[in-house]
Amino acid sequence: MKETWVIYKAADPNGQGWEARSLSNGGLTQILAEEHDWAGQLPQAGDRIRDYENLSDPGNGVSHGKDGDWIVAEVQEFSSPASPIKILVCLCNYQPIESPWEEIERGVPVGQLS
């Protein structure tokens, strides 16, 4: 399967949710998140960006996930026959929701498979 680089971007750089795009240096970014996909499970309009945290040990990996406040409004696809990577840019709108944290279930580490 071909690698897809997914970039989530705020559709309106001056719209609601700007606080969530604040950088540590005081600036703002339009880039909300990015991920790489090899399985072909690509985002569609209406999908929400997932938020991830480690609730018991902040800053040390991920233990929980939830639906975030950004929703995909439009997906733009870019590819080239000369490149093995397809790029998706997902333009997102800020639509806050109350979403509960869910514990992420981990599989068995590869070295421990029998």
C-alpha positions in Angstrom: 0.0 0.0 0.0 1.2 3.5 -0.8 2.1 5.9 2.1 -0.3 8.8 2.5 0.8 11.9 4.5 -2.3 13.5 6.0 -2.2 17.1 7.1 -5.0 18.6 9.1 -5.3 22.4 8.6 -7.6 25.1 9.9 -9.9 26.1 7.1 -10.3 29.7 8.5 -7.0 31.0 9.9 -8.8 33.8 11.7 -11.9 31.8 12.8 -12.9 30.2 16.1 -10.5 27.8 17.8 -7.4 30.0 17.3 -6.5 29.4 21.0 -6.0 25.7 20.2 -3.5 26.7 17.4 -1.3 28.7 19.7 2.5 27.9 19.6 4.8 28.0 22.6 6.5 31.1 21.1 3.3 33.0 21.0 2.6 32.6 17.3 -0.3 30.7 15.6 -0.2 27.8 13.2 -2.8 26.7 10.7 -1.5 23.1 11.0 -3.6 21.2 13.5 -2.1 17.7 13.2 -0.5 15.4 10.8 -0.2 11.6 10.4 1.0 8.9 8.0 -1.2 6.2 6.8 -0.3 2.9 5.1 -3.6 1.1 5.7 -5.8 3.2 3.4 -8.1 4.3 6.2 -8.1 7.9 5.0 -10.2 10.8 6.5 -13.4 11.9 4.9 -15.5 15.1 5.3 -17.4 14.9 8.6 -14.6 13.0 10.5 -13.2 14.5 13.6 -9.5 14.8 14.5 -8.7 12.6 17.5 -7.0 14.1 20.6 -4.5 11.9 22.5 -3.1 12.3 26.1 -1.5 10.2 28.8 -3.9 11.0 31.6 -1.8 9.2 34.3 1.6 10.4 33.2 1.3 13.6 31.1 4.1 14.0 28.5 5.0 10.4 28.5 3.4 8.7 25.6 -0.3 8.1 25.0 -2.9 6.3 27.1 -6.2 7.8 26.1 -8.0 9.2 23.0 -11.1 11.1 22.3 -12.9 12.9 19.4 -11.5 16.4 19.2 -13.0 19.8 18.5 -11.9 20.0 14.8 -14.0 18.4 12.1 -12.9 17.7 8.5 -14.8 20.0 6.1 -12.9 19.3 2.8 -10.2 16.8 1.7 -7.8 17.8 -1.0 -5.6 15.1 -2.6 -2.1 15.6 -4.2 0.0 13.0 -5.8 2.6 12.5 -8.4 3.5 9.4 -10.4 7.2 10.2 -9.6 6.6 10.1 -5.8 5.7 7.1 -3.6 3.8 9.4 -1.2 0.3 10.7 -1.6 -0.6 13.9 0.3 -4.0 14.7 1.7 -4.7 18.2 3.1 -7.8 18.2 5.3 -9.4 21.6 5.8 -11.1 21.6 9.2 -13.6 23.8 11.0 -13.7 24.3 14.8 -16.9 22.7 16.2 -16.3 22.0 19.9 -18.0 18.9 21.5 -18.0 17.2 24.8 -16.2 13.9 24.3 -15.2 11.4 26.9 -11.6 10.1 27.1 -11.3 6.4 26.1 -8.4 4.2 27.2 -6.4 3.0 24.3 -6.0 -0.8 24.2 -2.5 -1.9 23.2 -1.6 -5.1 21.5 1.0 -7.5 22.6 4.5 -6.2 21.8 6.0 -8.0 18.8 8.9 -9.6 20.8 6.4 -11.2 23.1 4.3 -13.0 20.5 4.4 -16.8 20.7 
